[in-house]
Amino acid sequence: MNGTATRTLDKDDGDPSAGTRVTIEEFAIPATLEAPGGTDFRRMVQVRNAIEVASAGTVDLQPTAEQLIQAWNNFEFEPKRMFLARVDGDIVGRGTYEWQPEGPPRIAFLAVEVLPQHRRTGIGAALLRTIESAAAADGRSVFQAWALHGVPGGATTISPPTGFGTVDADRPEVRFLRRHGYSLEQVERVSKLTFPVAEPSLQQRFDTAAGHADGYRIESWVADVPERWVDDLAYLHSRMVTDAPSAALEFDEEDWTPARVAKISEQVEAAGDQLLSVAAIDAGTDRAVGFSNLVVPSDASRPAVQEDTLVVREHRGHRLGTLLKIANLQQLQRISPRTPSVTTFNAEENRPMLDVNEAVGFVPIGSEGAWKKAVPEPKSRP
């Protein structure tokens, strides 16, 4: 899983400060934070979060080391590799390369992050070359990247082909991606709902939406998916890549099994957090046709995170998305009344879900751009 790839840059590579030497090497992910490498992992998370605060302009999107160690050890279902850039031994940036385990090797999900004080030194370009080379060596020719861009408001903006959303053209991460051949394909809005929300207001909106959902009911639970819904939830998760708005981004269809569904709650529990879930049930078939997940941090002062929400296409038009979102917010306020807020990401073209969020009280706090670079596949020799 973790091969060795080391580069050393001198002052002539890019424009590093005189005498500075930068080492880029693949990081062997520790099994736990207490294992060898755990201290470096914690430092990596600190650096990652500092970079995201600088890019997003908010402190509400910072995962903990306890959360990320679980994600990075989920190699069976979410394989990934990490390369760290160090200056004099200190971590100053990272490059990540992820892929889907299904399908032929075609699509790579890449990210480069460098601390602001170490940018414009060649480190970011070297990290990008490293992860692009790793992906190309695996036969992947479609590179896709996501980057936080803050709330747009600059003098010059760019829009994706969808026509929904903008990002500021003069932001450093935007300039970097464009300079290296990536094009903006989609903009996601980052939104935040401050708690508490008046319960009568939530219930009124829930009751109004329920009037359009005759023949459906909402089920809720904490942690593991009840056995009767496991197969349905596996199917619903597999529909995320086909039913969620994705612009011109490319994904392989995903293979979701009960074991993969169970892994979600296992990871959340291992991090010390809680997973709150709701599902929309079609009363005629007694099958789940939509779901929504929230992760509640063990630290009650930190925001909860809205994870996946989906209603399959053939059951839309009944305001089930509204019912799911409100039901889980109500569950959250009951279980964790000290939680200060909830954050969520939604494609700017997903107006139905944005309408739901805005009606409840979510406000924009940032944006995330999805970028794509197609690399010509090497021609085979005659």
C-alpha positions in Angstrom: 0.0 0.0 0.0 2.7 2.5 0.9 5.7 2.4 -1.4 8.6 4.7 -1.1 8.9 7.9 -3.1 11.3 10.6 -1.9 12.3 13.9 -3.6 14.7 16.5 -2.3 14.4 20.0 -3.7 17.2 22.5 -3.6 17.0 26.3 -4.1 16.8 26.0 -7.9 13.6 23.9 -7.9 10.8 26.5 -8.0 12.0 29.3 -5.8 12.8 28.0 -2.3 14.6 30.2 0.0 18.4 30.0 -0.3 19.7 27.0 1.6 16.3 25.4 2.2 15.9 21.8 1.5 12.5 20.2 1.1 11.9 16.5 1.3 8.8 14.8 0.0 8.1 11.3 0.9 5.2 8.9 1.2 3.8 8.6 4.7 3.1 5.2 6.1 -0.2 5.6 7.9 -0.1 4.3 11.5 -2.7 1.8 12.6 -3.5 4.0 15.7 -2.5 7.4 17.0 -0.5 5.6 19.7 1.5 3.5 17.1 4.8 4.7 15.6 4.0 7.5 13.3 1.1 8.7 15.4 2.8 11.9 16.4 3.5 12.8 12.8 -0.1 12.0 12.0 -1.3 14.4 14.6 1.0 17.1 13.3 -0.2 16.4 9.7 -3.8 17.0 10.9 -2.7 20.3 12.5 -1.1 21.4 9.3 -4.1 20.2 7.2 -6.5 22.2 9.4 -4.4 25.3 9.4 -4.4 25.2 5.6 -8.1 24.8 5.4 -8.8 27.6 7.8 -6.6 29.9 5.6 -8.4 28.7 2.5 -12.0 28.5 3.8 -11.9 31.5 6.1 -13.7 29.5 8.9 -12.7 27.3 11.8 -15.9 25.2 11.5 -14.5 22.6 9.1 -11.6 21.0 11.1 -11.7 17.3 11.7 -9.8 15.7 14.6 -6.9 13.3 14.4 -9.2 10.7 15.9 -11.6 11.1 13.1 -9.1 11.1 10.3 -7.1 8.1 11.5 -10.2 6.1 11.0 -10.7 7.3 7.4 -7.1 6.7 6.5 -7.2 3.1 7.7 -10.3 2.3 5.8 -8.2 1.0 2.9 -10.6 -1.7 1.9 -13.4 0.7 0.9 -11.6 4.0 0.6 -8.0 3.4 -0.6 -5.7 6.3 -0.5 -2.0 7.4 -0.2 -0.4 10.4 1.4 2.9 12.2 0.7 4.3 14.7 3.2 6.5 17.7 2.4 8.9 18.6 5.1 11.2 21.6 5.6 14.0 20.8 8.1 11.9 17.9 9.3 8.8 19.8 10.0 5.6 19.0 8.0 4.6 22.0 5.8 2.3 20.4 3.3 0.8 17.2 1.9 -0.4 15.6 -1.3 -3.1 12.9 -1.2 -4.1 10.4 -3.9 -7.4 8.5 -3.5 -9.3 6.2 -5.8 -12.4 4.0 -5.9 -11.8 0.3 -5.4 -14.4 -0.6 -8.1 -13.8 -0.6 -11.8 -10.7 -0.4 -13.9 -7.9 2.0 -12.8 -9.2 5.2 -14.5 -10.0 8.0 -12.0 -7.8 9.6 -9.4 -8.9 12.0 -6.7 -6.0 14.3 -5.8 -5.3 17.1 -3.4 -2.3 19.4 -2.6 -2.1 21.5 0.5 0.8 23.7 1.6 1.0 26.1 4.5 0.6 29.8 3.3 4.1 30.7 4.5 5.7 28.0 2.4 3.8 28.7 -0.9 5.4 30.0 -4.1 8.5 27.9 -3.3 8.0 25.0 -5.6 6.7 22.7 -2.9 3.1 22.6 -4.1 4.2 21.8 -7.7 6.5 19.1 -6.5 3.7 17.5 -4.4 1.4 17.6 -7.4 4.0 16.0 -9.7 4.5 13.3 -7.1 0.8 12.3 -6.7 0.0 12.7 -10.4 3.0 10.4 -11.2 1.7 7.9 -8.7 -1.8 8.0 -10.2 -0.4 7.7 -13.8 1.8 4.8 -12.8 -1.4 3.0 -11.7 -2.9 3.6 -15.1 -5.2 6.5 -14.1 -5.9 9.3 -16.7 -8.7 11.3 -15.2 -7.5 13.5 -12.3 -10.1 15.3 -10.1 -9.5 17.6 -7.2 -11.5 19.5 -4.6 -10.4 22.7 -2.9 -11.9 25.1 -0.4 -12.2 28.7 -1.8 -14.0 30.7 0.9 -17.0 32.9 0.1 -16.7 34.4 -3.4 -16.7 38.2 -3.5 -13.6 39.2 -5.4 -13.4 41.5 -8.5 -12.9 38.6 -10.9 -14.7 35.3 -10.6 -15.0 32.1 -12.7 -18.0 29.8 -13.1 -18.2 26.1 -13.9 -19.9 24.9 -17.0 -23.0 24.2 -14.9 -23.5 27.9 -14.6 -24.1 27.6 -10.9 -21.8 29.2 -8.4 -18.5 31.0 -8.7 -15.0 31.1 -7.2 -12.6 34.1 -7.0 -10.1 33.8 -9.8 -7.3 35.5 -7.8 -7.3 33.0 -4.9 -4.0 31.2 -4.6 -5.5 27.7 -4.8 -7.5 28.7 -7.9 -4.4 30.1 -9.6 -2.5 27.0 -8.7 -5.0 24.5 -10.1 -5.5 26.5 -13.3 -1.8 26.9 -13.9 -1.4 23.1 -13.7 -4.1 22.3 -16.2 -7.2 21.8 -14.0 -10.6 23.3 -15.0 -13.5 24.1 -12.7 -16.4 21.7 -13.1 -18.6 22.3 -10.1 -19.0 24.6 -7.1 -20.4 23.4 -3.8 -21.7 25.7 -1.2 -20.6 25.3 2.3 -23.4 26.2 4.7 -23.8 26.4 8.5 -26.9 26.3 10.7 -26.4 27.8 14.2 -28.2 26.0 17.1 -30.5 26.1 18.8 -33.3 26.2 16.2 -36.8 26.8 17.6 -38.5 23.4 17.8 -41.9 24.8 17.0 -40.5 26.2 13.7 -38.9 22.9 12.8 -42.0 20.9 13.6 -44.2 23.2 11.6 -42.0 22.8 8.6 -41.9 19.0 9.1 -45.7 18.9 9.4 -46.1 21.0 6.2 -43.8 18.7 4.3 -45.4 15.6 5.6 -48.7 16.8 4.0 -47.0 16.1 0.6 -45.6 12.7 1.6 -48.6 10.5 1.9 -47.5 6.9 1.9 -44.1 7.5 3.5 -42.8 7.5 7.0 -39.6 8.5 8.7 -37.5 6.1 10.8 -34.5 7.3 12.9 -31.7 5.6 14.8 -28.3 6.2 16.4 -25.1 4.3 15.5 -25.6 1.0 13.7 -28.2 0.6 10.9 -31.1 -1.6 12.1 -30.8 -5.0 10.5 -34.1 -4.7 8.6 -32.8 -1.6 6.7 -29.1 -2.7 6.1 -29.7 -4.0 2.6 -31.7 -0.9 1.6 -29.1 1.5 3.0 -26.4 -0.4 1.0 -28.5 0.2 -2.1 -29.1 3.8 -1.3 -25.4 4.5 -0.8 -24.6 2.9 -4.2 -27.0 5.4 -5.7 -25.1 8.4 -4.4 -22.7 8.5 -7.4 -25.5 8.1 -9.9 -28.3 10.3 -8.4 -26.4 13.2 -6.7 -25.6 16.2 -9.0 -22.0 15.7 -10.2 -21.7 18.0 -13.3 -19.0 16.6 -15.6 -17.1 14.9 -12.8 -16.5 11.2 -13.3 -17.1 8.3 -10.8 -17.3 4.6 -11.1 -20.4 2.9 -9.8 -19.8 1.9 -6.2 -20.3 -1.6 -4.7 -22.0 -1.2 -1.3 -22.4 -4.3 0.9 -23.8 -4.6 4.5 -20.2 -4.7 5.7 -19.4 -1.4 4.0 -22.5 0.2 5.5 -21.4 -1.1 9.0 -18.0 0.4 8.5 -19.4 3.9 8.6 -20.8 3.6 12.1 -17.7 1.6 13.2 -15.4 4.5 12.1 -17.6 7.1 13.8 -17.7 5.1 17.0 -14.0 4.5 17.0 -13.4 8.2 16.8 -15.6 8.7 19.9 -18.4 10.4 17.9 -22.0 9.6 17.3 -23.8 8.8 14.0 -27.4 9.9 13.8 -29.4 8.6 10.9 -32.9 8.9 9.4 -34.5 7.0 6.5 -37.7 7.6 4.4 -39.7 4.5 4.2 -42.2 3.7 1.4 -45.2 2.3 3.2 -46.3 0.4 0.2 -43.1 -1.7 -0.1 -41.7 -1.1 3.4 -38.4 -0.3 1.8 -36.1 2.7 2.6 -36.0 5.1 -0.4 -34.0 7.9 1.1 -31.6 8.6 4.0 -29.5 11.2 5.8 -26.6 11.0 8.2 -25.2 13.4 10.8 -21.9 13.0 12.7 -21.9 14.5 16.2 -18.4 15.1 17.7 -17.6 13.9 21.2 -16.5 17.4 21.9 -19.9 19.2 22.4 -18.3 22.6 21.5 -17.6 21.5 17.9 -20.1 21.6 15.0 -21.9 18.5 13.9 -21.3 17.5 10.3 -24.0 16.7 7.8 -22.9 13.7 5.8 -24.8 12.1 2.9 -28.4 12.8 2.2 -30.2 11.2 -0.7 -33.7 10.5 -2.0 -33.6 8.2 -5.1 -34.9 9.8 -8.2 -38.1 7.7 -8.5 -39.3 8.9 -5.1 -38.6 12.6 -5.4 -41.3 15.2 -5.5 -42.8 14.3 -2.1 -40.6 16.6 0.0 -38.8 13.6 1.5 -35.5 15.6 1.5 -37.1 18.2 3.8 -38.5 15.5 6.1 -35.2 13.7 6.4 -33.2 16.9 7.0 -35.6 18.2 9.7 -36.1 14.9 11.4 -32.3 14.5 11.9 -31.9 18.1 13.1 -34.6 17.4 15.6 -32.9 14.2 16.7 -29.6 16.1 17.0 -31.1 18.8 19.2 -32.6 16.1 21.5 -29.5 14.0 21.8 -26.8 16.8 21.8 -28.5 20.1 22.9 -25.0 21.7 23.4 -23.9 21.2 19.8 -23.4 24.8 18.5 -24.0 24.3 14.8 -24.2 22.0 11.8 -22.1 22.3 8.6 -23.0 20.9 5.2 -21.9 20.9 1.5 -24.3 21.0 -1.4 -23.8 21.4 -5.1 -24.9 24.9 -6.2 -27.1 23.3 -8.9 -28.9 21.3 -6.3 -31.5 23.9 -5.7 -34.1 21.6 -4.1 -31.7 20.8 -1.2 -30.4 24.4 -1.0 -34.1 25.5 -0.6 -34.5 23.0 2.3 -31.4 24.3 4.0 -32.2 28.0 3.5 -35.7 27.5 4.8 -34.4 25.9 8.0 -31.8 28.6 8.5 -28.5 27.5 6.9 -26.3 30.4 5.7 -23.3 30.2 3.3 -19.9 30.3 5.0 -17.7 29.2 2.0 -17.4 27.3 -1.2 -15.6 24.3 -2.6 -14.5 23.9 -6.2 -14.4 20.5 -7.9 -11.7 20.5 -10.6 -10.8 18.1 -13.4 -7.8 17.4 -15.6 -7.9 14.8 -18.3 -4.5 13.3 -19.2 -4.1 11.7 -22.6 -3.6 8.0 -22.2 -0.2 6.8 -23.6 -0.4 5.4 -27.0 0.4 1.7 -27.3 3.3 0.7 -29.4 2.5 -0.9 -32.8 
